[in-house]
Amino acid sequence: MKRVAISEGLGDLGDFFQKRGYTVVPPDEADHSAALVVSGMTEDFTGVQKRALRVPVVSAEGKTPQEIFEQVERAADAR
């Protein structure tokens, strides 16, 4: 099963991913995930974590759940 880490405040997005076969984990468990999904306001903060975690960071700002899902799927395929 695929894993995705989703920041707090994006709870509805977690349901969207779960319905599509993903296990949703908190950001501190992103190490073995396809990607870390963040809201736009936390993007700069997690940019530092991106290098440490070595997982793609996907910004949810201005995107539909489907667009976010597609970005995460591309990241999962690339890993």
FIROPA-816640 format. One record per residue (C-alpha): residue number from 1; x, y, z; residue in three letters. Coordinates in Angstrom, 3 decimals. Example, Ala and Ser with C-alpha at 12.3 -4.5 7.8 and 13.67 -1.06 7.14 Angstrom:
REM residues 2
{nr=1&X=12.300&Y=-4.500&Z=7.800&rest=ala}
{nr=2&X=13.670&Y=-1.060&Z=7.140&rest=ser}
//
This chain:
REM residues 79
{nr=1&X=0.000&Y=0.000&Z=0.000&rest=met}
{nr=2&X=1.215&Y=3.494&Z=-0.809&rest=lys}
{nr=3&X=1.797&Y=6.087&Z=1.919&rest=arg}
{nr=4&X=1.394&Y=9.847&Z=1.854&rest=val}
{nr=5&X=2.167&Y=12.320&Z=4.635&rest=ala}
{nr=6&X=-0.337&Y=15.140&Z=4.973&rest=ile}
{nr=7&X=0.075&Y=18.245&Z=7.135&rest=ser}
{nr=8&X=-2.493&Y=19.169&Z=9.753&rest=glu}
{nr=9&X=-5.374&Y=21.255&Z=8.503&rest=gly}
{nr=10&X=-5.751&Y=19.239&Z=5.305&rest=leu}
{nr=11&X=-7.915&Y=16.527&Z=6.875&rest=gly}
{nr=12&X=-10.419&Y=16.215&Z=4.036&rest=asp}
{nr=13&X=-7.516&Y=15.536&Z=1.722&rest=leu}
{nr=14&X=-6.618&Y=12.536&Z=3.867&rest=gly}
{nr=15&X=-10.016&Y=10.979&Z=3.173&rest=asp}
{nr=16&X=-9.535&Y=11.626&Z=-0.547&rest=phe}
{nr=17&X=-6.241&Y=9.714&Z=-0.537&rest=phe}
{nr=18&X=-7.540&Y=6.891&Z=1.663&rest=gln}
{nr=19&X=-10.374&Y=6.228&Z=-0.778&rest=lys}
{nr=20&X=-7.708&Y=5.810&Z=-3.470&rest=arg}
{nr=21&X=-5.680&Y=3.207&Z=-1.600&rest=gly}
{nr=22&X=-3.196&Y=5.349&Z=0.313&rest=tyr}
{nr=23&X=-2.244&Y=5.102&Z=3.952&rest=thr}
{nr=24&X=-2.203&Y=8.641&Z=5.355&rest=val}
{nr=25&X=0.455&Y=9.452&Z=7.951&rest=val}
{nr=26&X=1.450&Y=12.624&Z=9.815&rest=pro}
{nr=27&X=4.361&Y=14.727&Z=8.507&rest=pro}
{nr=28&X=6.800&Y=13.355&Z=11.095&rest=asp}
{nr=29&X=6.381&Y=9.911&Z=9.449&rest=glu}
{nr=30&X=7.055&Y=11.163&Z=5.912&rest=ala}
{nr=31&X=10.385&Y=9.340&Z=5.535&rest=asp}
{nr=32&X=8.937&Y=6.322&Z=3.766&rest=his}
{nr=33&X=6.081&Y=8.086&Z=2.000&rest=ser}
{nr=34&X=5.560&Y=8.981&Z=-1.644&rest=ala}
{nr=35&X=5.333&Y=12.682&Z=-0.745&rest=ala}
{nr=36&X=4.585&Y=15.218&Z=1.948&rest=leu}
{nr=37&X=1.545&Y=17.381&Z=1.199&rest=val}
{nr=38&X=1.575&Y=20.803&Z=2.848&rest=val}
{nr=39&X=-0.610&Y=23.872&Z=2.804&rest=ser}
{nr=40&X=0.972&Y=26.858&Z=1.076&rest=gly}
{nr=41&X=1.716&Y=28.689&Z=4.291&rest=met}
{nr=42&X=3.920&Y=25.864&Z=5.590&rest=thr}
{nr=43&X=5.813&Y=25.307&Z=2.346&rest=glu}
{nr=44&X=8.893&Y=27.338&Z=3.301&rest=asp}
{nr=45&X=9.127&Y=25.675&Z=6.688&rest=phe}
{nr=46&X=8.968&Y=22.192&Z=5.205&rest=thr}
{nr=47&X=11.439&Y=23.088&Z=2.469&rest=gly}
{nr=48&X=14.128&Y=22.477&Z=5.064&rest=val}
{nr=49&X=12.544&Y=19.156&Z=5.969&rest=gln}
{nr=50&X=12.374&Y=18.173&Z=2.301&rest=lys}
{nr=51&X=16.141&Y=17.977&Z=2.119&rest=arg}
{nr=52&X=16.362&Y=16.042&Z=5.374&rest=ala}
{nr=53&X=13.501&Y=13.672&Z=4.551&rest=leu}
{nr=54&X=14.331&Y=13.151&Z=0.885&rest=arg}
{nr=55&X=10.678&Y=13.051&Z=-0.111&rest=val}
{nr=56&X=8.951&Y=15.421&Z=-2.514&rest=pro}
{nr=57&X=6.943&Y=18.230&Z=-0.959&rest=val}
{nr=58&X=3.648&Y=18.968&Z=-2.705&rest=val}
{nr=59&X=1.949&Y=22.276&Z=-2.002&rest=ser}
{nr=60&X=-1.837&Y=22.044&Z=-1.772&rest=ala}
{nr=61&X=-2.261&Y=25.789&Z=-2.228&rest=glu}
{nr=62&X=-4.630&Y=26.614&Z=-5.093&rest=gly}
{nr=63&X=-4.945&Y=23.000&Z=-6.230&rest=lys}
{nr=64&X=-7.895&Y=20.625&Z=-6.344&rest=thr}
{nr=65&X=-7.638&Y=17.300&Z=-4.504&rest=pro}
{nr=66&X=-7.347&Y=15.585&Z=-7.895&rest=gln}
{nr=67&X=-4.401&Y=17.787&Z=-8.925&rest=glu}
{nr=68&X=-2.649&Y=17.074&Z=-5.629&rest=ile}
{nr=69&X=-3.335&Y=13.358&Z=-6.026&rest=phe}
{nr=70&X=-1.825&Y=13.375&Z=-9.527&rest=glu}
{nr=71&X=1.340&Y=15.088&Z=-8.255&rest=gln}
{nr=72&X=1.687&Y=12.544&Z=-5.450&rest=val}
{nr=73&X=1.138&Y=9.672&Z=-7.904&rest=glu}
{nr=74&X=3.934&Y=11.003&Z=-10.129&rest=arg}
{nr=75&X=6.191&Y=11.235&Z=-7.080&rest=ala}
{nr=76&X=5.317&Y=7.667&Z=-6.051&rest=ala}
{nr=77&X=6.055&Y=6.363&Z=-9.545&rest=asp}
{nr=78&X=9.411&Y=8.135&Z=-9.543&rest=ala}
{nr=79&X=10.555&Y=6.550&Z=-6.278&rest=arg}
//
